[in-house]
């Protein structure tokens, strides 16, 4: 039985809400090293009475998503506020370790209603702050910076799963009302709420709160940012799909070059911030093998992937390296010609007018770059036979959300 594979435009979505399952020491170190100019951390001094430093750890948020990321998922460096001159050292009593832990745990109690298990505490070099880490072993974490002089929390990132009983009942009721308004017809039974907190004491509104409600076995999910609706995705019954949408999906798969007859499996919708699209899945009796993404209103195609045309990566590192080299060695002109024969019909474009750029870190993936800034680039993947099995129009990544299963 072939393993069900998600297409490239699903995988891009995994850079969105809660893809990162745990916050590690390496992630914390990355933030702190970034602040210190990339140098190593000196050991903690005997006395923690050092000068104040105004800059604090920068946090990169996936816009409207709710998960906390520190640059490694998006390929961008974390945004770090510019450092300012440090005031003179103030002679005030230091907070004890227990007082700083108590401050961190009060913050957790305030925003998630409980305290996560304590993991570690240290003092990054050059800062008058203690760094506290909490982790529950199932994906939840808290990263807290506390002033060693005042014992107050300076910054925190918290990510935790709440039960429906722990969550805000009014928020859950608002979730059902909004999903019904959007067209969700399935059962509404909240199963969990993933809460992300960005806290920065210096901001006028210190806490940014992101709640993602998962409903009825994952048939629907809805996101609120500071209590305001952000986006939703949910399953759609076949009877509620326009027949022409299903036909476009089948025709797109045929244009990709798959001779197999595939039947429709299921569909899901994403609605948020003036974005509205539908994902269609097709396959054999056992597995979803192909996926097609369309604009819900216009039925414009923006993504397609067919796993039956994909060649699996070998587990052996040497063989995998050989395969990667073979993929990278394929002639650009031949790849562009082969891709154009498919993409022109899929998207109504002239791929010959685009510039092919190979993705060196991901052999077998190329981007066709448009010279017109108003025309989306096309990202595509090919196998060892030079056959393309995936095309994605590089629209805004808010669209690229993993479907519910």
C-alpha positions in Angstrom: 0.0 0.0 0.0 1.4 3.4 -1.0 1.8 5.8 1.8 -0.4 8.9 1.5 1.7 11.9 0.6 0.9 15.5 1.0 1.8 17.8 -1.9 4.4 20.5 -1.9 1.8 23.2 -1.2 0.6 21.3 1.9 4.2 21.1 3.1 4.7 24.8 2.8 1.7 25.2 5.0 3.5 23.3 7.7 5.7 26.3 8.2 2.5 27.8 9.6 0.6 27.2 12.8 2.2 24.9 15.4 4.5 23.1 13.0 7.3 23.3 15.5 6.4 20.7 18.1 8.8 21.8 20.8 11.1 24.7 21.7 14.6 23.5 22.3 17.7 24.8 24.0 19.2 25.3 20.5 16.3 27.6 19.6 16.8 29.7 22.8 20.5 29.8 22.1 19.9 31.0 18.6 17.9 34.0 19.9 20.4 34.9 22.5 23.4 34.5 20.3 21.7 36.7 17.7 21.3 39.4 20.4 25.0 39.2 21.4 26.2 39.5 17.8 26.6 35.8 17.2 29.3 35.2 19.8 29.4 32.5 22.3 27.9 33.0 25.8 30.3 33.8 28.5 29.8 32.0 31.8 27.7 33.5 34.5 29.6 35.8 36.8 29.6 35.2 40.5 27.5 38.3 41.0 24.6 38.7 38.6 24.7 42.5 39.2 25.5 43.6 35.6 24.3 46.6 33.6 20.9 46.8 32.1 20.6 46.0 28.4 17.6 47.3 26.5 17.5 44.9 23.6 15.5 41.7 24.3 15.0 38.5 22.3 13.2 39.1 19.0 10.4 36.8 18.0 9.3 36.1 14.5 5.6 35.4 14.2 3.9 33.7 11.3 1.3 36.4 10.5 -2.0 35.5 11.9 -1.0 32.0 12.7 -0.3 31.9 16.4 2.9 29.7 16.5 6.2 31.2 17.7 9.1 30.8 15.3 12.7 32.0 15.6 13.7 32.3 11.9 14.6 28.7 11.2 11.2 27.8 9.6 11.1 30.8 7.3 14.7 31.1 6.4 14.8 34.6 7.8 16.8 35.8 10.7 14.7 36.8 13.8 13.8 40.4 14.0 15.9 42.0 16.8 15.2 45.4 18.2 18.2 47.8 17.9 20.3 48.0 21.0 20.4 51.2 23.0 22.9 52.6 25.3 22.8 50.8 28.7 22.0 53.0 31.7 24.4 52.8 34.6 24.2 49.8 36.9 21.6 50.3 39.6 22.3 49.1 43.1 19.1 47.3 44.0 18.4 44.0 45.6 18.5 41.0 43.2 15.6 38.7 42.9 16.3 35.2 44.0 16.0 32.2 41.7 12.8 31.2 43.4 11.3 34.6 43.0 12.1 34.6 39.3 10.6 31.2 38.8 7.5 32.3 40.7 7.2 35.3 38.3 7.4 33.0 35.3 4.9 30.6 36.7 2.4 33.4 37.6 2.5 34.4 33.9 1.7 30.9 32.8 -1.1 30.6 35.3 -2.5 33.9 34.0 -2.6 32.9 30.4 -2.9 29.1 30.2 -4.3 28.4 33.7 -1.5 26.1 34.8 2.2 25.8 35.1 4.3 23.7 32.7 7.0 21.4 34.2 10.2 23.3 34.9 13.2 22.3 32.7 16.1 24.7 33.1 17.3 28.1 34.2 20.4 29.9 33.1 21.8 33.4 32.7 23.0 34.2 29.1 26.1 36.3 29.1 26.0 40.0 29.1 22.4 40.3 30.2 20.7 41.2 33.5 18.1 38.5 32.8 17.5 34.9 33.7 16.3 32.5 31.0 13.8 29.9 32.2 12.6 27.0 30.1 9.5 24.9 30.8 8.3 21.9 28.7 5.5 19.4 29.1 6.8 16.6 26.9 3.9 16.7 24.5 4.7 19.8 22.5 4.0 22.5 25.0 6.7 24.9 26.1 7.4 28.2 27.8 10.5 30.4 27.2 10.7 33.2 29.8 13.2 36.0 30.3 13.0 37.5 33.8 14.9 40.6 35.1 17.4 39.5 37.7 17.1 42.9 39.4 13.4 43.3 39.6 12.2 39.7 39.4 9.6 40.7 36.8 9.1 39.0 33.4 10.6 40.9 30.5 9.5 38.6 27.6 7.9 35.2 27.2 6.8 32.8 24.6 4.3 30.2 25.6 2.7 27.4 23.5 0.4 24.9 25.2 -2.6 22.7 24.5 -5.8 23.3 26.5 -8.7 21.0 26.9 -12.2 22.4 26.1 -12.8 22.6 29.8 -9.7 24.8 30.2 -10.6 27.0 27.3 -12.8 30.1 27.2 -16.4 28.9 26.7 -17.3 32.1 24.9 -14.5 31.6 22.4 -15.6 28.1 21.7 -19.2 29.3 21.1 -17.9 32.0 18.9 -16.0 29.4 16.9 -19.1 27.4 16.2 -21.1 30.5 15.1 -18.3 31.5 12.7 -17.8 28.1 11.2 -21.5 27.7 10.6 -21.5 31.2 8.9 -18.6 30.1 6.7 -20.5 27.0 5.5 -19.2 24.2 7.8 -22.0 21.5 8.1 -20.3 18.9 10.2 -20.4 18.2 13.9 -19.1 20.9 16.2 -17.4 19.2 19.1 -14.2 21.1 20.3 -11.5 18.6 21.1 -8.5 20.9 21.9 -7.4 24.5 21.8 -3.8 25.3 21.0 -2.8 28.5 22.7 0.2 30.6 21.8 1.3 33.6 23.8 3.8 36.3 22.8 4.5 38.5 25.9 6.7 41.6 25.9 6.4 43.7 29.0 7.6 46.9 27.2 4.6 46.8 24.8 1.5 48.9 25.4 -0.4 45.6 25.1 2.1 43.1 26.5 0.3 39.9 25.5 -0.6 38.7 22.0 -2.8 35.6 22.3 -3.5 33.1 19.5 -6.1 30.3 19.9 -6.5 27.5 17.4 -9.6 25.3 18.1 -9.6 21.8 16.6 -13.1 20.3 16.1 -14.5 16.8 15.8 -11.5 14.7 14.9 -9.9 17.4 12.8 -12.8 17.9 10.5 -12.5 21.7 11.2 -10.2 24.2 12.8 -10.6 27.8 13.5 -8.1 30.4 14.6 -8.6 33.5 16.8 -5.9 36.2 17.3 -6.6 38.2 20.5 -10.2 36.9 20.4 -10.7 38.1 16.8 -11.4 35.6 14.0 -8.4 35.0 11.7 -9.0 32.0 9.5 -10.6 28.6 9.4 -10.3 25.4 7.4 -12.9 22.6 7.3 -14.1 19.5 5.4 -16.6 19.9 2.6 -19.2 17.3 1.5 -19.0 16.2 -2.1 -22.5 17.4 -2.7 -21.6 20.9 -1.7 -18.8 21.1 -4.4 -19.5 22.7 -7.7 -19.3 20.0 -10.4 -17.1 22.2 -12.6 -14.5 22.3 -9.7 -14.3 18.5 -9.7 -14.0 18.5 -13.4 -11.1 21.0 -13.4 -9.4 18.8 -10.8 -9.6 15.7 -13.0 -8.4 17.6 -16.1 -5.5 19.1 -14.2 -4.3 15.6 -13.1 -4.6 14.4 -16.6 -2.5 17.3 -17.9 0.2 16.4 -15.4 0.5 13.2 -17.3 -1.0 10.5 -15.0 -2.7 7.8 -17.1 -4.5 6.3 -14.0 -8.2 6.8 -13.4 -8.6 8.4 -10.0 -11.7 8.9 -8.0 -12.5 11.8 -5.8 -11.8 11.3 -2.1 -12.6 14.5 -0.1 -12.3 18.2 -0.1 -11.6 21.0 2.4 -11.8 24.7 2.4 -9.7 27.5 3.8 -11.3 30.9 4.5 -9.5 33.9 6.0 -8.5 37.5 5.4 -10.3 37.8 2.1 -8.8 34.4 1.0 -11.1 31.6 0.0 -9.9 28.4 -1.6 -10.7 24.7 -1.9 -8.4 21.7 -1.9 -9.6 18.6 -3.8 -8.1 15.1 -3.3 -8.1 12.1 -5.6 -6.7 8.6 -5.5 -7.4 4.9 -5.7 -9.6 2.9 -3.3 -7.0 2.9 -0.6 -5.1 6.2 -0.7 -5.1 9.8 -1.6 -2.6 10.1 -4.4 -3.2 13.5 -6.0 -4.3 16.9 -4.8 -5.5 20.1 -6.5 -5.9 23.6 -5.1 -8.4 26.1 -6.6 -9.6 29.5 -5.8 -13.1 28.8 -4.3 -14.8 31.7 -6.2 -13.0 31.8 -9.6 -11.8 28.1 -9.7 -8.4 29.4 -10.7 -5.8 26.6 -10.3 -2.9 27.4 -7.9 -1.5 24.0 -7.0 -1.3 20.4 -8.1 0.7 17.4 -7.0 0.6 13.7 -8.0 2.5 11.2 -5.7 2.3 8.4 -8.2 4.8 10.3 -10.4 7.2 10.9 -7.5 10.2 8.6 -6.9 10.9 7.9 -3.3 14.1 9.0 -1.7 16.4 6.1 -0.6 17.1 5.7 3.1 20.8 4.9 2.5 22.7 8.3 2.8 25.1 7.4 0.0 22.4 6.5 -2.4 20.4 9.5 -1.4 23.4 11.7 -2.1 23.8 10.1 -5.5 20.1 10.7 -6.3 20.4 14.3 -5.2 23.4 14.9 -7.5 21.6 13.3 -10.4 18.6 15.6 -9.9 20.8 18.7 -9.7 22.8 17.6 -12.8 19.8 17.6 -15.1 20.0 20.1 -17.9 18.1 23.4 -17.2 16.9 23.9 -20.7 15.5 20.4 -20.9 13.8 20.8 -17.5 12.3 24.1 -18.6 11.0 22.6 -21.9 9.5 19.6 -20.1 7.8 21.8 -17.4 6.5 24.3 -20.0 4.7 21.5 -21.8 2.6 20.9 -18.7 2.5 24.3 -16.9 1.4 26.3 -19.9 -1.7 24.3 -20.1 -2.3 24.2 -16.3 -1.9 27.9 -15.7 -2.4 29.5 -19.1 1.2 31.0 -19.1 4.4 30.9 -21.2 6.9 29.2 -18.9 9.6 29.9 -21.5 9.5 33.5 -20.4 10.4 32.6 -16.9 13.9 32.0 -15.5 14.6 28.6 -14.0 16.4 28.6 -10.6 17.4 25.3 -9.1 16.9 24.8 -5.3 20.3 23.5 -4.2 19.2 22.6 -0.7 16.3 20.7 -2.1 17.4 18.7 -5.2 14.5 18.1 -7.5 12.8 21.4 -6.8 13.0 24.4 -9.1 11.5 27.9 -9.1 10.5 29.5 -12.4 10.9 33.2 -11.7 8.7 35.7 -13.5 10.2 39.0 -14.7 6.9 40.7 -13.9 6.6 41.4 -10.2 2.8 41.2 -10.4 2.9 37.6 -11.8 3.5 34.8 -9.3 6.5 32.6 -9.6 6.0 28.9 -10.2 7.6 26.3 -8.0 7.8 22.7 -9.3 9.3 19.3 -8.5 10.6 16.6 -10.8 11.8 13.0 -10.5 14.9 11.2 -11.8 13.2 10.7 -15.1 12.8 14.5 -15.5 9.0 14.1 -15.1 7.3 16.9 -13.1 4.9 15.8 -10.4 4.1 19.0 -8.6 3.4 22.6 -9.6 2.6 25.5 -7.2 1.8 29.1 -8.1 3.6 31.0 -5.4 0.7 33.0 -4.0 0.7 34.4 -0.5 1.5 31.7 2.0 -1.6 32.4 4.1 -3.4 30.3 1.5 -1.1 27.4 1.9 -2.6 25.7 4.9 -2.5 22.0 5.5 -5.9 20.3 5.0 -7.6 18.7 7.9 -7.6 14.9 7.8 
